[in-house]
Amino acid sequence: MPRTPELSTHARRTYSRLSSVDLAASAEEGLSLDDLGLESGSDRVGLAFGTYSREGLERALQAYGFAKRLEERVGPFELRLSCQDPFQPRLTLQSRRYHTPVVDLSLRQAPGSEVGFTRAVAEAPLLYVDSLLLQHPGRPFDWARPPLPGQLHPGLSLSRDILELLHLMARRIGAEGVALTPATFSAACVYEPCFSFVDGAAQGRFSALRRAGRGWPRWLLAWAVELGCMRDAEGQQALFTPTPMISPLSRRLARRLDTRGWHRARRSHAQQVLSLDEEALQARFPWARMPPGPPPERVVELLGYDPLAPASPYQDACEPAAAPPWTAATS
């Protein structure tokens, strides 16, 4: 069966304690339902998904303990909510110390048909994560945690926390699942503990890539996949193709990912034997992106590290965009 994150006891209790008034009230409004317009059915422009004000989101982050954990890492931050379309909000947590976003989320409501569901679940409401960025701009990369493809800064080690909050938000707004499309193999690895690919074949290909890199550091496998250095039995590139993933919250969505056809496709594609083209990885590896100093011995053995070698011609192609527009959570 597809995996759905196990919510902590604290999260469940906090979810029950927070009311719609707590989440919708703002500094300019009173706390009564009449004042908020929650009983009259009036237009809730400015409330994300018709539920959350900026102040309400701040209350939630404080109540769940996320605000404290984030401040321990990056110091004070400011929450910004952009709600030109209440059902396509953008949430940004801006570091006051580093003057840049440390968390940036673009969300929207979407039907099940957008991720490929048909028939009874085509209209199932989903919370779709268009983009997710978690970064610590004040921490340098090192060889314990080298950069992953697309990273400008190390992660926050808060991906599990933010995904739990997204599942709680989905429940709050009546969504039957959380969906997203990871842009890179490394992003898919972050989501995989509680998300499954909607397409069973994509799940199988992902599993084959994971198995081929068993025993390697995750970051090294991520670069091998990104640089096209994984090969199938015919010697062709085994690439990662971004396709939707989902974490179902309703039984009918979970059953959609538990069919014979889905499992058959997963097993078929997971059985393919993949291998690393070591020569290609050595030639393409972006040393200029890596931390200073000599790499670990295992990396030297695999990549043939030469500090005097010229930069890889693939370097420019591997440089991340200044503002990644894709779903790329980092831990």
C-alpha positions in Angstrom: 0.0 0.0 0.0 1.2 3.6 -0.6 2.8 5.2 2.3 1.3 8.1 4.2 3.3 9.9 6.8 2.7 8.9 10.4 1.7 12.1 12.2 3.3 12.7 15.6 1.2 12.8 18.7 2.1 16.5 19.1 1.0 17.3 15.6 -2.3 15.5 15.9 -3.1 17.3 19.2 -2.0 20.7 17.8 -4.2 20.1 14.7 -7.2 19.5 16.9 -6.5 22.5 19.1 -6.2 25.0 16.3 -9.6 26.3 15.2 -10.7 27.9 12.0 -10.8 31.2 13.9 -7.2 30.9 15.1 -6.1 30.2 11.5 -8.2 32.9 9.8 -7.9 35.8 12.2 -5.6 38.7 11.4 -4.3 41.7 13.3 -6.9 43.9 11.6 -9.9 41.6 12.4 -11.6 40.4 15.5 -11.9 36.8 16.4 -15.7 36.3 16.1 -17.0 34.2 13.2 -19.3 37.1 12.1 -16.4 39.5 11.9 -14.3 37.0 9.9 -17.2 36.3 7.6 -16.9 32.5 8.1 -20.6 32.0 8.6 -21.9 34.3 6.0 -20.0 32.7 3.1 -18.5 36.0 2.1 -15.5 36.2 -0.2 -12.4 35.3 1.7 -9.9 37.2 -0.5 -6.6 37.3 1.3 -7.1 33.9 3.1 -5.0 31.1 1.6 -7.4 28.4 0.5 -10.1 30.4 2.2 -8.6 29.3 5.6 -5.3 30.8 6.5 -4.4 34.5 7.1 -0.7 35.4 7.4 -1.1 35.7 11.2 -2.9 32.4 11.3 -0.1 30.7 9.6 2.3 32.3 12.1 0.2 30.9 14.9 0.3 27.5 13.3 4.1 27.5 12.8 4.5 28.5 16.5 2.1 25.9 17.8 3.6 23.0 15.8 7.1 24.0 17.0 8.4 24.6 13.4 9.1 28.3 14.0 11.4 27.4 17.0 13.2 24.8 15.0 13.8 27.1 12.1 15.0 30.0 14.3 17.5 27.6 15.9 19.0 27.2 12.5 18.8 30.6 10.8 17.7 33.1 13.5 14.7 35.4 13.2 12.5 35.2 10.1 9.5 37.0 8.6 6.6 35.1 7.1 5.3 36.6 3.8 2.0 35.4 2.3 1.2 36.2 -1.3 -2.5 35.6 -2.1 -3.4 37.3 -5.3 -5.3 34.0 -6.0 -6.4 32.6 -2.7 -6.2 29.1 -4.1 -2.6 29.5 -5.4 -0.8 31.0 -2.4 2.9 31.5 -2.0 4.5 31.3 1.4 7.9 32.6 2.0 9.9 32.6 5.2 12.5 35.4 4.8 15.6 35.3 7.0 16.3 38.6 8.7 19.9 37.6 9.3 20.7 36.6 5.7 18.1 38.7 3.9 17.0 35.9 1.7 14.3 33.2 1.7 15.0 30.1 3.8 11.7 28.4 3.0 9.7 29.2 -0.2 6.5 27.4 -1.0 4.1 27.8 -4.0 0.9 25.8 -3.5 -2.4 25.3 -5.3 -5.5 23.2 -5.4 -5.7 20.8 -8.3 -8.0 17.9 -9.4 -6.7 14.3 -9.5 -6.8 14.5 -13.3 -3.8 16.7 -13.2 -1.6 13.9 -12.0 -3.1 11.3 -14.3 -6.1 10.0 -12.3 -9.2 9.1 -14.3 -12.8 8.1 -13.6 -13.9 8.4 -10.0 -10.8 10.0 -8.7 -10.3 12.5 -11.6 -12.0 15.2 -9.6 -10.5 14.3 -6.2 -9.1 17.5 -4.6 -5.4 17.6 -4.2 -2.9 20.0 -2.5 -0.3 20.5 -5.2 3.2 21.7 -4.3 4.4 23.6 -7.4 7.7 24.5 -5.8 9.4 23.9 -2.5 12.8 25.4 -1.5 14.5 24.8 1.8 18.0 26.3 2.3 20.5 27.6 4.8 22.3 30.5 3.2 24.6 30.9 6.1 26.1 27.5 6.1 28.8 26.4 3.7 28.9 23.0 1.9 31.5 20.5 3.2 32.4 17.0 2.3 30.0 15.6 4.9 27.2 17.2 2.9 28.4 18.3 -0.6 25.9 20.1 -2.9 23.2 18.2 -4.6 22.2 19.0 -8.2 20.3 22.4 -8.2 21.4 23.4 -4.7 22.7 26.9 -4.1 23.0 26.4 -0.3 22.8 23.4 2.0 19.4 22.3 3.2 17.8 22.9 6.6 17.3 19.3 7.8 13.6 20.2 8.1 12.1 18.4 5.0 10.3 15.9 7.2 8.8 18.7 9.3 7.6 20.8 6.3 6.1 17.7 4.7 4.2 16.9 7.9 2.8 20.5 7.9 1.8 20.1 4.3 -0.2 17.0 5.0 -1.9 18.7 7.9 -2.8 21.6 5.7 -4.2 19.2 3.1 -6.4 17.7 5.7 -7.5 21.1 6.9 -8.6 22.2 3.4 -10.3 18.9 2.6 -7.7 17.7 0.1 -7.5 13.9 -0.4 -3.7 13.9 -1.0 -0.5 16.0 -1.4 1.0 15.9 -4.9 4.1 17.3 -6.5 6.5 16.6 -9.4 10.2 16.4 -8.3 12.5 18.0 -10.8 15.5 15.9 -9.9 16.4 12.4 -8.7 17.8 13.8 -5.5 14.5 15.7 -4.8 12.5 12.4 -5.4 14.8 10.7 -2.8 13.7 13.3 -0.3 10.0 12.7 -1.0 10.1 8.9 -1.5 9.6 7.9 2.2 6.0 9.2 2.1 5.2 9.7 -1.6 4.8 7.3 -4.5 4.9 7.9 -8.2 1.5 7.9 -9.7 2.9 5.8 -12.6 4.0 2.4 -11.5 6.7 2.3 -14.3 8.2 5.5 -12.9 8.3 4.0 -9.5 10.1 1.0 -10.8 12.7 3.1 -12.7 13.3 5.1 -9.6 13.8 1.9 -7.6 16.3 0.6 -10.2 18.4 3.7 -9.9 18.3 3.6 -6.1 19.4 -0.1 -6.2 22.2 0.6 -8.7 23.7 3.1 -6.3 23.4 1.0 -3.1 26.3 1.7 -0.9 27.2 5.0 -2.5 26.6 8.4 -0.8 23.2 9.7 -1.9 24.8 12.9 -3.3 27.2 11.0 -5.5 24.4 8.9 -7.0 22.4 12.0 -7.5 25.2 13.6 -9.6 25.7 10.3 -11.6 22.0 10.4 -12.5 22.0 14.1 -13.2 25.0 13.9 -15.5 23.7 11.0 -17.5 26.3 8.5 -16.2 23.9 5.6 -15.4 23.6 2.9 -18.1 21.1 0.2 -18.8 22.0 -3.3 -20.1 22.2 -1.9 -23.7 24.5 0.9 -22.7 21.9 3.6 -23.1 21.6 6.4 -20.5 19.2 5.6 -17.7 17.8 9.1 -17.0 15.4 10.4 -14.3 12.3 11.8 -15.9 10.2 14.1 -13.6 6.7 12.7 -13.2 4.0 13.3 -10.5 4.2 11.8 -7.0 1.4 11.6 -4.5 0.9 11.0 -0.8 -2.8 9.9 -0.5 -4.9 10.8 2.4 -8.1 9.0 1.4 -8.7 5.3 0.8 -9.9 5.8 -2.7 -6.7 7.5 -3.8 -4.6 4.9 -1.9 -6.4 2.1 -3.8 -5.6 3.9 -7.1 -1.9 3.2 -6.4 -2.5 -0.4 -5.2 -3.8 -2.0 -8.4 -2.4 -5.0 -10.1 -1.4 -2.9 -13.1 0.5 -0.4 -11.0 2.4 -3.2 -9.2 3.1 -5.1 -12.4 4.6 -2.0 -14.0 6.7 -1.2 -10.9 8.1 -4.7 -10.7 8.9 -4.9 -14.5 10.9 -1.7 -14.5 12.5 -2.2 -11.1 14.1 -5.4 -12.4 16.3 -3.7 -15.0 20.0 -3.8 -14.2 21.8 -0.5 -14.3 25.5 0.3 -13.9 27.7 3.4 -13.5 29.8 4.6 -16.4 32.8 5.6 -14.2 34.7 7.2 -17.1 31.8 9.4 -18.0 31.4 10.5 -14.3 35.1 11.2 -14.0 35.0 13.4 -17.1 31.8 15.2 -16.3 32.0 15.6 -12.5 31.6 19.3 -11.5 34.6 19.7 -9.2 34.3 23.4 -9.2 30.9 23.1 -7.4 32.4 20.9 -4.7 33.7 22.0 -1.2 37.3 23.1 -0.9 39.9 20.6 0.3 40.6 17.0 -0.7 37.5 14.7 -0.9 37.1 11.5 1.1 39.2 8.5 0.1 36.2 6.6 -1.3 35.4 9.5 -3.6 39.0 9.8 -4.8 39.0 6.1 -5.6 35.9 6.4 -7.7 36.5 9.7 -9.4 40.3 9.9 -9.7 40.5 13.3 -8.1 43.1 15.6 -9.5 43.3 19.1 -8.0 45.2 20.4 -11.1 42.7 19.1 -13.6 40.8 21.7 -15.7 37.1 22.4 -14.9 34.6 20.0 -16.5 33.0 21.2 -19.8 29.7 20.2 -18.1 30.2 22.8 -15.4 28.0 25.5 -16.9 25.2 23.0 -17.6 25.3 22.0 -13.9 25.1 25.5 -12.5 21.7 25.9 -10.7 19.4 28.8 -11.5 19.4 31.7 -9.1 15.7 31.1 -8.2 14.8 27.4 -8.8 11.2 27.3 -10.2 10.9 23.6 -9.6 10.1 21.3 -6.7 13.4 20.6 -5.1 13.2 20.1 -1.4 16.5 19.4 0.4 16.8 17.8 3.8 
